[in-house]
Amino acid sequence: MRSALHMLLAAVPLLGGCFADAPKAPKNWSIEWDSTTVERNERDALPAVKLSQFEVRAPYNGAHLAVLRPDGSIAFDAFNSFAAQPAALLKGAAFDSIEASGVFSRVIAGGSSAVAPYSMEITVTRLALDCRVEPRRDASVALTVVLVGSREVVASAHGEAAVPVADGDFTQAFSAAFAEALISAVRSLELR
């Protein structure tokens, strides 16, 4: 009897996992074109532009969501990830946002064989959930846009934005922050 009791007690920890709630599955988020942040350009459109280069700098170039913490460190959220590498998600959102803005007469995808008078290089320098000021949680984006014509830099601009993650919808918040930062930079380009 006693050995049966010991065996039963030894088995309880093994069975405990069967009766516990399943762990939460990680969530995958996207970054899409956010039409709510883009208004048509009021000035004359610049000539066509080709999106030639797109880069997301480390440590923000991985699929796990980067979290900026109050102590200055960066954590990576194991339960919230982007659905693909950030650069892959952001290229499409960049194309759609710039095209919808009307700043350029036409926007051409980087993989196209078509040529344009200008090419654009976009570098994302921050793509993170900013939790440095409690209790705020903001989707934070910073980027630089470089406009190249005839193999020379003809304009460059910086843009950044922070959008509160109000209801836990990281797709909406990061989409809005990216569009706001990008359109701000594109609209402030001044040709040299």
N, CA and C atoms as an extended XYZ file, in Angstrom:
576
Properties=species:S:1:pos:R:3:atomname:S:1:resname:S:1:resid:I:1 pbc="F F F"
N         0.823       -1.188        0.000 N   MET     1
C         0.000        0.000        0.000 CA  MET     1
C         0.865        1.250        0.000 C   MET     1
N         1.897        1.169        0.833 N   ARG     2
C         2.753        2.330        0.954 CA  ARG     2
C         3.488        2.614       -0.352 C   ARG     2
N         3.984        1.592       -1.051 N   SER     3
C         4.697        1.802       -2.318 CA  SER     3
C         3.737        2.299       -3.399 C   SER     3
N         2.476        1.874       -3.343 N   ALA     4
C         1.490        2.361       -4.314 CA  ALA     4
C         1.222        3.846       -4.075 C   ALA     4
N         1.187        4.243       -2.815 N   LEU     5
C         0.989        5.648       -2.472 CA  LEU     5
C         2.173        6.481       -2.943 C   LEU     5
N         3.400        5.985       -2.759 N   HIS     6
C         4.602        6.686       -3.215 CA  HIS     6
C         4.604        6.841       -4.733 C   HIS     6
N         4.184        5.784       -5.425 N   MET     7
C         4.145        5.847       -6.895 CA  MET     7
C         3.104        6.876       -7.359 C   MET     7
N         1.972        6.902       -6.659 N   LEU     8
C         0.930        7.866       -7.017 CA  LEU     8
C         1.408        9.290       -6.760 C   LEU     8
N         2.044        9.527       -5.629 N   LEU     9
C         2.570       10.856       -5.312 CA  LEU     9
C         3.677       11.258       -6.285 C   LEU     9
N         4.485       10.323       -6.723 N   ALA    10
C         5.546       10.603       -7.680 CA  ALA    10
C         4.959       10.952       -9.050 C   ALA    10
N         3.826       10.387       -9.366 N   ALA    11
C         3.204       10.626      -10.680 CA  ALA    11
C         2.427       11.930      -10.727 C   ALA    11
N         2.017       12.482       -9.586 N   VAL    12
C         1.218       13.706       -9.567 CA  VAL    12
C         1.906       14.860      -10.289 C   VAL    12
N         3.197       15.146      -10.066 N   PRO    13
C         3.821       16.241      -10.804 CA  PRO    13
C         3.810       16.000      -12.325 C   PRO    13
N         3.941       14.760      -12.739 N   LEU    14
C         3.913       14.463      -14.165 CA  LEU    14
C         2.531       14.700      -14.763 C   LEU    14
N         1.491       14.430      -13.990 N   LEU    15
C         0.132       14.629      -14.466 CA  LEU    15
C        -0.316       16.081      -14.356 C   LEU    15
N         0.380       16.862      -13.567 N   GLY    16
C        -0.013       18.247      -13.333 CA  GLY    16
C        -0.121       19.057      -14.612 C   GLY    16
N         0.780       18.814      -15.550 N   GLY    17
C         0.739       19.538      -16.806 CA  GLY    17
C        -0.507       19.228      -17.605 C   GLY    17
N        -1.063       18.052      -17.438 N   CYS    18
C        -2.260       17.675      -18.185 CA  CYS    18
C        -3.480       18.440      -17.697 C   CYS    18
N        -3.474       18.839      -16.453 N   PHE    19
C        -4.638       19.511      -15.892 CA  PHE    19
C        -4.495       21.036      -15.906 C   PHE    19
N        -3.315       21.523      -16.202 N   ALA    20
C        -3.094       22.973      -16.223 CA  ALA    20
C        -3.545       23.551      -17.567 C   ALA    20
N        -3.777       24.852      -17.571 N   ASP    21
C        -4.123       25.531      -18.819 CA  ASP    21
C        -2.944       25.464      -19.784 C   ASP    21
N        -3.246       25.367      -21.054 N   ALA    22
C        -2.205       25.370      -22.075 CA  ALA    22
C        -1.557       26.756      -22.103 C   ALA    22
N        -0.268       26.804      -22.356 N   PRO    23
C         0.381       28.117      -22.426 CA  PRO    23
C        -0.178       28.911      -23.600 C   PRO    23
N        -0.151       30.226      -23.464 N   LYS    24
C        -0.643       31.087      -24.539 CA  LYS    24
C         0.259       30.955      -25.756 C   LYS    24
N        -0.368       30.872      -26.901 N   ALA    25
C         0.392       30.800      -28.144 CA  ALA    25
C         0.917       32.189      -28.491 C   ALA    25
N         2.125       32.254      -29.019 N   PRO    26
C         2.649       33.560      -29.440 CA  PRO    26
C         1.766       34.159      -30.534 C   PRO    26
N         1.720       35.488      -30.585 N   LYS    27
C         0.944       36.183      -31.607 CA  LYS    27
C         1.897       36.770      -32.648 C   LYS    27
N         1.480       36.699      -33.896 N   ASN    28
C         2.250       37.266      -34.995 CA  ASN    28
C         1.511       38.477      -35.543 C   ASN    28
N         2.246       39.580      -35.703 N   TRP    29
C         1.665       40.848      -36.121 CA  TRP    29
C         2.242       41.273      -37.461 C   TRP    29
N         1.501       42.088      -38.178 N   SER    30
C         1.944       42.584      -39.474 CA  SER    30
C         2.138       44.090      -39.408 C   SER    30
N         2.713       44.642      -40.444 N   ILE    31
C         2.778       46.095      -40.628 CA  ILE    31
C         2.262       46.335      -42.038 C   ILE    31
N         1.212       47.105      -42.128 N   GLU    32
C         0.524       47.299      -43.395 CA  GLU    32
C         0.389       48.775      -43.704 C   GLU    32
N        -0.065       49.055      -44.917 N   TRP    33
C        -0.350       50.431      -45.295 CA  TRP    33
C        -1.521       50.915      -44.465 C   TRP    33
N        -1.355       52.048      -43.811 N   ASP    34
C        -2.411       52.625      -42.984 CA  ASP    34
C        -2.946       53.864      -43.689 C   ASP    34
N        -4.066       53.705      -44.358 N   SER    35
C        -4.623       54.799      -45.153 CA  SER    35
C        -5.130       55.955      -44.296 C   SER    35
N        -5.335       55.747      -43.009 N   THR    36
C        -5.859       56.818      -42.157 CA  THR    36
C        -4.819       57.898      -41.881 C   THR    36
N        -3.537       57.595      -42.067 N   THR    37
C        -2.491       58.573      -41.750 CA  THR    37
C        -1.974       59.303      -42.981 C   THR    37
N        -2.477       58.962      -44.163 N   VAL    38
C        -1.944       59.539      -45.390 CA  VAL    38
C        -2.976       60.445      -46.054 C   VAL    38
N        -2.603       61.704      -46.214 N   GLU    39
C        -3.426       62.641      -46.974 CA  GLU    39
C        -2.675       62.970      -48.252 C   GLU    39
N        -3.395       63.232      -49.326 N   ARG    40
C        -2.770       63.554      -50.604 CA  ARG    40
C        -1.957       64.835      -50.499 C   ARG    40
N        -0.868       64.846      -51.224 N   ASN    41
C         0.033       65.983      -51.299 CA  ASN    41
C        -0.686       67.188      -51.919 C   ASN    41
N        -0.475       68.368      -51.383 N   GLU    42
C        -1.115       69.579      -51.899 CA  GLU    42
C        -0.233       70.306      -52.916 C   GLU    42
N         1.060       70.020      -52.950 N   ARG    43
C         1.955       70.700      -53.889 CA  ARG    43
C         2.114       69.852      -55.159 C   ARG    43
N         2.766       70.411      -56.166 N   ASP    44
C         3.012       69.665      -57.395 CA  ASP    44
C         3.866       68.451      -57.090 C   ASP    44
N         3.517       67.341      -57.718 N   ALA    45
C         4.241       66.097      -57.482 CA  ALA    45
C         5.640       66.161      -58.096 C   ALA    45
N         6.591       65.548      -57.391 N   LEU    46
C         7.945       65.384      -57.925 CA  LEU    46
C         7.902       64.289      -58.989 C   LEU    46
N         8.941       64.211      -59.848 N   PRO    47
C         8.970       63.128      -60.844 CA  PRO    47
C         8.960       61.749      -60.177 C   PRO    47
N         8.869       60.714      -60.982 N   ALA    48
C         8.786       59.335      -60.494 CA  ALA    48
C         9.986       58.969      -59.625 C   ALA    48
N         9.747       58.044      -58.707 N   VAL    49
C        10.795       57.558      -57.812 CA  VAL    49
C        10.746       56.037      -57.768 C   VAL    49
N        11.907       55.429      -57.668 N   LYS    50
C        12.008       53.972      -57.544 CA  LYS    50
C        12.523       53.646      -56.148 C   LYS    50
N        11.834       52.773      -55.447 N   LEU    51
C        12.280       52.357      -54.112 CA  LEU    51
C        13.422       51.361      -54.294 C   LEU    51
N        14.635       51.841      -54.196 N   SER    52
C        15.787       51.015      -54.550 CA  SER    52
C        16.389       50.238      -53.393 C   SER    52
N        16.304       50.772      -52.198 N   GLN    53
C        16.945       50.099      -51.062 CA  GLN    53
C        16.098       50.289      -49.819 C   GLN    53
N        15.980       49.215      -49.050 N   PHE    54
C        15.223       49.272      -47.803 CA  PHE    54
C        15.968       48.457      -46.762 C   PHE    54
N        16.260       49.076      -45.629 N   GLU    55
C        17.033       48.411      -44.578 CA  GLU    55
C        16.413       48.688      -43.216 C   GLU    55
N        16.408       47.685      -42.368 N   VAL    56
C        16.035       47.857      -40.959 CA  VAL    56
C        17.286       47.519      -40.159 C   VAL    56
N        17.768       48.485      -39.409 N   ARG    57
C        19.008       48.288      -38.649 CA  ARG    57
C        18.804       47.364      -37.452 C   ARG    57
N        19.892       46.669      -37.122 N   ALA    58
C        19.924       45.855      -35.907 CA  ALA    58
C        19.847       46.800      -34.709 C   ALA    58
N        19.235       46.426      -33.644 N   PRO    59
C        18.667       45.123      -33.307 CA  PRO    59
C        17.183       44.989      -33.664 C   PRO    59
N        16.681       45.888      -34.500 N   TYR    60
C        15.249       45.909      -34.803 CA  TYR    60
C        14.881       45.079      -36.029 C   TYR    60
N        15.843       44.381      -36.620 N   ASN    61
C        15.614       43.666      -37.852 CA  ASN    61
C        15.176       42.216      -37.672 C   ASN    61
N        14.937       41.795      -36.438 N   GLY    62
C        14.488       40.427      -36.184 CA  GLY    62
C        12.983       40.347      -36.039 C   GLY    62
N        12.468       39.134      -36.099 N   ALA    63
C        11.016       38.942      -36.050 CA  ALA    63
C        10.433       39.222      -34.659 C   ALA    63
N        11.180       38.917      -33.577 N   HIS    64
C        10.646       39.170      -32.232 CA  HIS    64
C        10.571       40.673      -31.978 C   HIS    64
N         9.483       41.096      -31.376 N   LEU    65
C         9.236       42.506      -31.097 CA  LEU    65
C        10.262       43.032      -30.092 C   LEU    65
N        10.982       44.082      -30.466 N   ALA    66
C        11.943       44.720      -29.564 CA  ALA    66
C        11.179       45.622      -28.594 C   ALA    66
N        11.552       45.564      -27.316 N   VAL    67
C        10.886       46.347      -26.277 CA  VAL    67
C        11.936       47.216      -25.590 C   VAL    67
N        11.737       48.540      -25.665 N   LEU    68
C        12.634       49.472      -24.984 CA  LEU    68
C        12.178       49.604      -23.541 C   LEU    68
N        13.080       49.316      -22.578 N   ARG    69
C        12.713       49.310      -21.166 CA  ARG    69
C        13.244       50.551      -20.450 C   ARG    69
N        12.641       50.886      -19.301 N   PRO    70
C        13.028       52.100      -18.567 CA  PRO    70
C        14.510       52.157      -18.178 C   PRO    70
N        15.147       51.016      -17.982 N   ASP    71
C        16.558       51.023      -17.576 CA  ASP    71
C        17.519       51.187      -18.753 C   ASP    71
N        16.980       51.389      -19.961 N   GLY    72
C        17.823       51.590      -21.136 CA  GLY    72
C        18.123       50.320      -21.909 C   GLY    72
N        17.705       49.189      -21.382 N   SER    73
C        17.966       47.926      -22.070 CA  SER    73
C        16.865       47.624      -23.088 C   SER    73
N        17.127       46.647      -23.931 N   ILE    74
C        16.159       46.188      -24.928 CA  ILE    74
C        15.864       44.725      -24.647 C   ILE    74
N        14.587       44.404      -24.597 N   ALA    75
C        14.155       43.019      -24.446 CA  ALA    75
C        13.485       42.595      -25.743 C   ALA    75
N        13.338       41.301      -25.940 N   PHE    76
C        12.647       40.775      -27.102 CA  PHE    76
C        11.489       39.924      -26.624 C   PHE    76
N        10.298       40.324      -26.997 N   ASP    77
C         9.058       39.714      -26.531 CA  ASP    77
C         8.876       38.334      -27.160 C   ASP    77
N         8.873       37.299      -26.342 N   ALA    78
C         8.717       35.930      -26.844 CA  ALA    78
C         7.283       35.629      -27.258 C   ALA    78
N         6.336       36.447      -26.838 N   PHE    79
C         4.932       36.172      -27.138 CA  PHE    79
C         4.360       37.068      -28.225 C   PHE    79
N         5.122       38.034      -28.699 N   ASN    80
C         4.677       38.921      -29.771 CA  ASN    80
C         5.800       39.071      -30.783 C   ASN    80
N         5.519       38.652      -32.006 N   SER    81
C         6.495       38.702      -33.086 CA  SER    81
C         5.864       39.300      -34.327 C   SER    81
N         6.703       39.751      -35.239 N   PHE    82
C         6.210       40.143      -36.547 CA  PHE    82
C         6.015       38.872      -37.364 C   PHE    82
N         5.074       38.892      -38.281 N   ALA    83
C         4.729       37.716      -39.081 CA  ALA    83
C         5.824       37.361      -40.085 C   ALA    83
N         6.744       38.271      -40.330 N   ALA    84
C         7.894       38.060      -41.214 CA  ALA    84
C         8.986       39.022      -40.763 C   ALA    84
N        10.134       38.948      -41.400 N   GLN    85
C        11.190       39.905      -41.069 CA  GLN    85
C        10.658       41.316      -41.318 C   GLN    85
N        10.942       42.271      -40.436 N   PRO    86
C        10.385       43.617      -40.572 CA  PRO    86
C        10.606       44.267      -41.942 C   PRO    86
N        11.777       44.109      -42.531 N   ALA    87
C        12.026       44.737      -43.835 CA  ALA    87
C        11.046       44.221      -44.884 C   ALA    87
N        10.728       42.946      -44.851 N   ALA    88
C         9.788       42.368      -45.818 CA  ALA    88
C         8.391       42.967      -45.640 C   ALA    88
N         7.975       43.181      -44.396 N   LEU    89
C         6.664       43.774      -44.132 CA  LEU    89
C         6.641       45.258      -44.494 C   LEU    89
N         7.703       45.970      -44.174 N   LEU    90
C         7.738       47.414      -44.341 CA  LEU    90
C         7.861       47.860      -45.792 C   LEU    90
N         8.478       47.064      -46.657 N   LYS    91
C         8.634       47.455      -48.065 CA  LYS    91
C         7.286       47.714      -48.713 C   LYS    91
N         6.355       46.804      -48.532 N   GLY    92
C         5.023       46.976      -49.115 CA  GLY    92
C         4.294       48.170      -48.531 C   GLY    92
N         4.392       48.336      -47.207 N   ALA    93
C         3.744       49.474      -46.553 CA  ALA    93
C         4.365       50.782      -47.025 C   ALA    93
N         5.678       50.793      -47.254 N   ALA    94
C         6.351       51.999      -47.745 CA  ALA    94
C         5.872       52.348      -49.148 C   ALA    94
N         5.842       51.357      -50.017 N   PHE    95
C         5.385       51.587      -51.389 CA  PHE    95
C         3.977       52.180      -51.390 C   PHE    95
N         3.063       51.546      -50.673 N   ASP    96
C         1.669       51.996      -50.656 CA  ASP    96
C         1.516       53.387      -50.049 C   ASP    96
N         2.249       53.663      -48.970 N   SER    97
C         2.154       54.975      -48.312 CA  SER    97
C         2.677       56.091      -49.202 C   SER    97
N         3.836       55.868      -49.826 N   ILE    98
C         4.413       56.909      -50.679 CA  ILE    98
C         3.533       57.128      -51.910 C   ILE    98
N         3.035       56.051      -52.482 N   GLU    99
C         2.153       56.171      -53.648 CA  GLU    99
C         0.881       56.945      -53.297 C   GLU    99
N         0.282       56.640      -52.149 N   ALA   100
C        -0.956       57.303      -51.732 CA  ALA   100
C        -0.737       58.765      -51.362 C   ALA   100
N         0.498       59.114      -50.953 N   SER   101
C         0.766       60.491      -50.532 CA  SER   101
C         0.718       61.483      -51.684 C   SER   101
N         1.015       61.032      -52.907 N   GLY   102
C         1.027       61.929      -54.054 CA  GLY   102
C         2.243       62.830      -54.135 C   GLY   102
N         3.256       62.607      -53.310 N   VAL   103
C         4.465       63.436      -53.341 CA  VAL   103
C         5.211       63.228      -54.661 C   VAL   103
N         5.186       62.005      -55.195 N   PHE   104
C         5.839       61.682      -56.458 CA  PHE   104
C         4.779       61.330      -57.496 C   PHE   104
N         5.065       61.639      -58.759 N   SER   105
C         4.086       61.359      -59.821 CA  SER   105
C         3.840       59.864      -59.978 C   SER   105
N         4.835       59.060      -59.660 N   ARG   106
C         4.709       57.609      -59.751 CA  ARG   106
C         5.731       56.983      -58.810 C   ARG   106
N         5.377       55.833      -58.254 N   VAL   107
C         6.294       55.085      -57.394 CA  VAL   107
C         6.509       53.724      -58.051 C   VAL   107
N         7.769       53.336      -58.185 N   ILE   108
C         8.126       52.088      -58.851 CA  ILE   108
C         8.791       51.169      -57.834 C   ILE   108
N         8.374       49.909      -57.839 N   ALA   109
C         8.946       48.924      -56.919 CA  ALA   109
C        10.404       48.647      -57.267 C   ALA   109
N        11.181       48.325      -56.256 N   GLY   110
C        12.615       48.097      -56.436 CA  GLY   110
C        12.953       46.981      -57.400 C   GLY   110
N        12.123       45.958      -57.477 N   GLY   111
C        12.405       44.829      -58.355 CA  GLY   111
C        12.014       45.050      -59.800 C   GLY   111
N        11.433       46.185      -60.098 N   SER   112
C        10.992       46.481      -61.462 CA  SER   112
C        12.192       46.803      -62.356 C   SER   112
N        12.067       46.492      -63.662 N   SER   113
C        13.125       46.856      -64.610 CA  SER   113
C        12.963       48.292      -65.102 C   SER   113
N        11.880       48.949      -64.710 N   ALA   114
C        11.647       50.342      -65.105 CA  ALA   114
C        12.648       51.259      -64.408 C   ALA   114
N        12.935       52.376      -65.047 N   VAL   115
C        13.828       53.375      -64.457 CA  VAL   115
C        13.019       54.610      -64.093 C   VAL   115
N        13.571       55.410      -63.199 N   ALA   116
C        12.921       56.639      -62.758 CA  ALA   116
C        13.995       57.699      -62.552 C   ALA   116
N        13.624       58.986      -62.620 N   PRO   117
C        14.611       60.051      -62.405 CA  PRO   117
C        15.246       60.009      -61.011 C   PRO   117
N        14.479       59.512      -60.029 N   TYR   118
C        14.988       59.433      -58.655 CA  TYR   118
C        14.871       58.014      -58.131 C   TYR   118
N        15.758       57.691      -57.206 N   SER   119
C        15.615       56.455      -56.442 CA  SER   119
C        15.613       56.836      -54.964 C   SER   119
N        14.949       56.007      -54.177 N   MET   120
C        14.818       56.290      -52.749 CA  MET   120
C        15.410       55.149      -51.935 C   MET   120
N        16.180       55.540      -50.924 N   GLU   121
C        16.746       54.584      -49.974 CA  GLU   121
C        16.147       54.892      -48.607 C   GLU   121
N        15.581       53.873      -47.987 N   ILE   122
C        14.944       54.042      -46.677 CA  ILE   122
C        15.678       53.177      -45.668 C   ILE   122
N        16.060       53.785      -44.547 N   THR   123
C        16.706       53.058      -43.458 CA  THR   123
C        15.893       53.270      -42.190 C   THR   123
N        15.369       52.184      -41.640 N   VAL   124
C        14.618       52.239      -40.385 CA  VAL   124
C        15.628       52.097      -39.252 C   VAL   124
N        15.707       53.106      -38.402 N   THR   125
C        16.692       53.119      -37.321 CA  THR   125
C        16.102       52.721      -35.972 C   THR   125
N        14.766       52.711      -35.879 N   ARG   126
C        14.108       52.232      -34.653 CA  ARG   126
C        12.735       51.672      -35.028 C   ARG   126
N        12.446       50.477      -34.536 N   LEU   127
C        11.152       49.823      -34.717 CA  LEU   127
C        10.934       49.007      -33.443 C   LEU   127
N        10.281       49.625      -32.459 N   ALA   128
C        10.221       48.998      -31.142 CA  ALA   128
C         8.968       49.405      -30.385 C   ALA   128
N         8.629       48.596      -29.418 N   LEU   129
C         7.591       48.941      -28.464 CA  LEU   129
C         8.282       49.723      -27.352 C   LEU   129
N         7.927       50.985      -27.218 N   ASP   130
C         8.582       51.867      -26.257 CA  ASP   130
C         7.829       51.821      -24.927 C   ASP   130
N         8.450       51.194      -23.940 N   CYS   131
C         7.866       51.073      -22.599 CA  CYS   131
C         8.731       51.804      -21.573 C   CYS   131
N         9.476       52.809      -22.024 N   ARG   132
C        10.398       53.504      -21.115 CA  ARG   132
C         9.685       54.404      -20.126 C   ARG   132
N         8.476       54.868      -20.463 N   VAL   133
C         7.725       55.731      -19.553 CA  VAL   133
C         6.454       54.995      -19.160 C   VAL   133
N         6.394       54.535      -17.914 N   GLU   134
C         5.230       53.786      -17.434 CA  GLU   134
C         4.049       54.714      -17.281 C   GLU   134
N         2.849       54.365      -17.547 N   PRO   135
C         2.358       53.075      -18.021 CA  PRO   135
C         2.194       53.032      -19.539 C   PRO   135
N         2.857       53.925      -20.266 N   ARG   136
C         2.689       54.001      -21.727 CA  ARG   136
C         3.315       52.810      -22.432 C   ARG   136
N         2.695       52.448      -23.545 N   ARG   137
C         3.230       51.451      -24.472 CA  ARG   137
C         2.987       52.018      -25.868 C   ARG   137
N         4.060       52.473      -26.508 N   ASP   138
C         3.943       53.110      -27.818 CA  ASP   138
C         4.691       52.312      -28.872 C   ASP   138
N         4.075       52.176      -30.045 N   ALA   139
C         4.787       51.673      -31.217 CA  ALA   139
C         5.653       52.832      -31.689 C   ALA   139
N         6.951       52.647      -31.691 N   SER   140
C         7.894       53.726      -31.973 CA  SER   140
C         8.702       53.406      -33.230 C   SER   140
N         8.714       54.364      -34.171 N   VAL   141
C         9.423       54.182      -35.439 CA  VAL   141
C        10.242       55.429      -35.731 C   VAL   141
N        11.483       55.225      -36.140 N   ALA   142
C        12.337       56.311      -36.626 CA  ALA   142
C        13.009       55.824      -37.903 C   ALA   142
N        13.169       56.730      -38.871 N   LEU   143
C        13.750       56.335      -40.155 CA  LEU   143
C        14.388       57.512      -40.858 C   LEU   143
N        15.209       57.188      -41.840 N   THR   144
C        15.845       58.180      -42.694 CA  THR   144
C        15.528       57.839      -44.140 C   THR   144
N        15.212       58.868      -44.917 N   VAL   145
C        14.923       58.716      -46.340 CA  VAL   145
C        15.978       59.499      -47.110 C   VAL   145
N        16.590       58.852      -48.095 N   VAL   146
C        17.579       59.499      -48.950 CA  VAL   146
C        17.078       59.415      -50.385 C   VAL   146
N        17.045       60.558      -51.059 N   LEU   147
C        16.620       60.621      -52.453 CA  LEU   147
C        17.860       60.801      -53.312 C   LEU   147
N        18.015       59.919      -54.299 N   VAL   148
C        19.195       59.913      -55.154 CA  VAL   148
C        18.773       60.202      -56.594 C   VAL   148
N        19.507       61.103      -57.251 N   GLY   149
C        19.287       61.404      -58.661 CA  GLY   149
C        20.619       61.485      -59.359 C   GLY   149
N        20.755       60.831      -60.490 N   SER   150
C        22.027       60.809      -61.242 CA  SER   150
C        23.191       60.377      -60.352 C   SER   150
N        22.932       59.394      -59.511 N   ARG   151
C        23.932       58.804      -58.605 CA  ARG   151
C        24.473       59.758      -57.549 C   ARG   151
N        23.730       60.817      -57.283 N   GLU   152
C        24.108       61.758      -56.227 CA  GLU   152
C        22.927       61.959      -55.287 C   GLU   152
N        23.231       62.192      -54.014 N   VAL   153
C        22.180       62.482      -53.041 CA  VAL   153
C        21.633       63.867      -53.345 C   VAL   153
N        20.326       63.940      -53.588 N   VAL   154
C        19.715       65.235      -53.889 CA  VAL   154
C        18.848       65.736      -52.733 C   VAL   154
N        18.510       64.843      -51.802 N   ALA   155
C        17.744       65.244      -50.618 CA  ALA   155
C        17.773       64.118      -49.605 C   ALA   155
N        17.625       64.491      -48.342 N   SER   156
C        17.479       63.490      -47.282 CA  SER   156
C        16.639       64.091      -46.161 C   SER   156
N        15.972       63.230      -45.435 N   ALA   157
C        15.119       63.692      -44.341 CA  ALA   157
C        14.958       62.581      -43.319 C   ALA   157
N        14.603       62.989      -42.121 N   HIS   158
C        14.390       62.066      -41.002 CA  HIS   158
C        12.930       62.166      -40.572 C   HIS   158
N        12.357       61.054      -40.191 N   GLY   159
C        10.996       61.057      -39.664 CA  GLY   159
C        10.881       60.103      -38.499 C   GLY   159
N        10.026       60.439      -37.560 N   GLU   160
C         9.759       59.519      -36.461 CA  GLU   160
C         8.359       59.744      -35.937 C   GLU   160
N         7.827       58.696      -35.333 N   ALA   161
C         6.473       58.763      -34.793 CA  ALA   161
C         6.320       57.728      -33.689 C   ALA   161
N         5.397       58.014      -32.775 N   ALA   162
C         5.039       57.085      -31.706 CA  ALA   162
C         3.518       57.058      -31.623 C   ALA   162
N         2.957       55.863      -31.659 N   VAL   163
C         1.505       55.686      -31.606 CA  VAL   163
C         1.182       54.762      -30.438 C   VAL   163
N         0.293       55.184      -29.528 N   PRO   164
C        -0.060       54.330      -28.392 CA  PRO   164
C        -0.676       53.006      -28.834 C   PRO   164
N        -0.301       51.941      -28.147 N   VAL   165
C        -0.911       50.635      -28.379 CA  VAL   165
C        -2.064       50.553      -27.389 C   VAL   165
N        -3.198       51.081      -27.804 N   ALA   166
C        -4.329       51.252      -26.891 CA  ALA   166
C        -5.011       49.946      -26.532 C   ALA   166
N        -5.273       49.097      -27.499 N   ASP   167
C        -6.061       47.900      -27.242 CA  ASP   167
C        -5.285       46.615      -27.495 C   ASP   167
N        -3.965       46.701      -27.509 N   GLY   168
C        -3.147       45.517      -27.732 CA  GLY   168
C        -2.983       45.160      -29.197 C   GLY   168
N        -3.450       46.007      -30.106 N   ASP   169
C        -3.354       45.740      -31.543 CA  ASP   169
C        -2.036       46.313      -32.076 C   ASP   169
N        -1.005       45.480      -32.073 N   PHE   170
C         0.310       45.927      -32.526 CA  PHE   170
C         0.326       46.209      -34.026 C   PHE   170
N        -0.456       45.480      -34.818 N   THR   171
C        -0.512       45.736      -36.261 CA  THR   171
C        -0.975       47.154      -36.527 C   THR   171
N        -2.052       47.564      -35.904 N   GLN   172
C        -2.594       48.909      -36.128 CA  GLN   172
C        -1.601       49.970      -35.667 C   GLN   172
N        -1.033       49.809      -34.478 N   ALA   173
C        -0.139       50.827      -33.923 CA  ALA   173
C         1.148       50.954      -34.730 C   ALA   173
N         1.785       49.838      -35.085 N   PHE   174
C         3.025       49.916      -35.856 CA  PHE   174
C         2.764       50.386      -37.288 C   PHE   174
N         1.639       49.994      -37.874 N   SER   175
C         1.288       50.458      -39.221 CA  SER   175
C         1.117       51.975      -39.235 C   SER   175
N         0.404       52.498      -38.256 N   ALA   176
C         0.179       53.945      -38.175 CA  ALA   176
C         1.485       54.690      -37.899 C   ALA   176
N         2.304       54.189      -36.983 N   ALA   177
C         3.569       54.862      -36.644 CA  ALA   177
C         4.516       54.869      -37.846 C   ALA   177
N         4.599       53.753      -38.560 N   PHE   178
C         5.484       53.694      -39.725 CA  PHE   178
C         5.017       54.664      -40.806 C   PHE   178
N         3.726       54.648      -41.120 N   ALA   179
C         3.199       55.543      -42.161 CA  ALA   179
C         3.424       57.004      -41.785 C   ALA   179
N         3.186       57.348      -40.528 N   GLU   180
C         3.363       58.730      -40.076 CA  GLU   180
C         4.819       59.170      -40.188 C   GLU   180
N         5.745       58.315      -39.743 N   ALA   181
C         7.172       58.656      -39.809 CA  ALA   181
C         7.639       58.772      -41.254 C   ALA   181
N         7.225       57.849      -42.098 N   LEU   182
C         7.664       57.851      -43.492 CA  LEU   182
C         7.110       59.046      -44.253 C   LEU   182
N         5.823       59.298      -44.129 N   ILE   183
C         5.219       60.410      -44.859 CA  ILE   183
C         5.770       61.748      -44.362 C   ILE   183
N         6.029       61.854      -43.077 N   SER   184
C         6.643       63.074      -42.550 CA  SER   184
C         8.014       63.313      -43.202 C   SER   184
N         8.805       62.262      -43.305 N   ALA   185
C        10.137       62.394      -43.921 CA  ALA   185
C        10.023       62.706      -45.408 C   ALA   185
N         9.150       61.997      -46.116 N   VAL   186
C         9.015       62.193      -47.560 CA  VAL   186
C         8.534       63.598      -47.878 C   VAL   186
N         7.593       64.096      -47.104 N   ARG   187
C         7.061       65.441      -47.346 CA  ARG   187
C         8.062       66.538      -47.027 C   ARG   187
N         9.029       66.240      -46.173 N   SER   188
C        10.012       67.277      -45.829 CA  SER   188
C        11.247       67.232      -46.718 C   SER   188
N        11.289       66.329      -47.718 N   LEU   189
C        12.404       66.290      -48.652 CA  LEU   189
C        12.463       67.591      -49.443 C   LEU   189
N        13.637       68.206      -49.466 N   GLU   190
C        13.837       69.411      -50.253 CA  GLU   190
C        15.014       69.186      -51.187 C   GLU   190
N        14.749       69.282      -52.486 N   LEU   191
C        15.790       69.022      -53.473 CA  LEU   191
C        16.885       70.071      -53.386 C   LEU   191
N        18.140       69.615      -53.486 N   ARG   192
C        19.285       70.521      -53.404 CA  ARG   192
C        19.571       71.142      -54.754 C   ARG   192
